[in-house]
Amino acid sequence: MRESLTRMLAFVVILIPISLAVIGIKLLRDTLFLIHSFGIPYLPLQLLIGLLSLGAGFYLVGSFVLFRDRKHEKVQGRFLKRKV
């Protein structure tokens, strides 16, 4: 039971950055087709917000996967933490 609860919590935690990246993709698409979204008055600002949210979403998902794989030692040697 505890393991399934942990998996469910991990799934919910990973959904947050994925949804952030999806919103970023939507904003970039709307900027490409000159559609104002979410009440953002300027398209260059919408483009910037879309790029930032897409980048933040990818960064958070990538760091989550790297952290999990480091814990299970499934990464290459250059990605392992060095002991000083």
N, C-alpha and C positions, 0 to 999 in steps of 0.2 A: 504494500500500500504506500509506503513512504517513497519508494522509487518512482511509482507512477505520479505521485504528487510533485516530486522534483522534476520529472520530465515535463509535466504540465506547466510548471512555473518557468522552466527554461523556454518552452514554446511561447509563452506569453511575453517573456522578456525579449525574445528575438523578433516578435511581431512588431514591436514599437519601431526599431530602426528600419524594418522592411517597409512599414507604412510611411515612414519619413521619406524613404527613397522613392516610393510610388507617387507621393505628392510632388516630389521634385521632378519626376518624369512628366507628370501631368502639367505642371507649370511650364516646363520647357516646351512641351507640345503646344500648349495654348499660346505661348509667346511666338512660336513659329507660325501659327495660323492667325496671329494678331487678335487674340481673344483675351479680354481682361478677366482674370479670375480672382476670387476671394477678396474683391474690393481693392486690389492693388492698382493705384491710378496710373502708374508708368510702366510700360513694357520692359525697359531696361532693368528696372528694379525687380520686376517679376522674373526676368531672366536670371538675375543675380541670386534671388532667393531660391529659385529652382535649382541652380547649380550648387549652391551651398547645401541645400537639403538632400540632394542626390549624393553629393560627396560625403556628407555626414552619415547618411544611411549606409553607404558602402563601407565607410571606415568602421562604423560600429559593428556591422555584421562580420567584416573581415577580422576585426580584433577579437570578437567572440569566438569565431572558429579557430583562430590561432591559439587563443588561451586554452580552449578545450583540447586541441590536438597536442599542445605542449604538455598538458596534464597527463595525457595518455601516451606521451612520447612517440607520436606518429608524425613528427616533422623532421626535416633534414637537419643536419648538424649545425648549419649556419643560423637556424632559427631558434635553437635551444638557448636558454639563458646561461650565461657564463658565470661560474662561481669565482668570486674574487678572493 
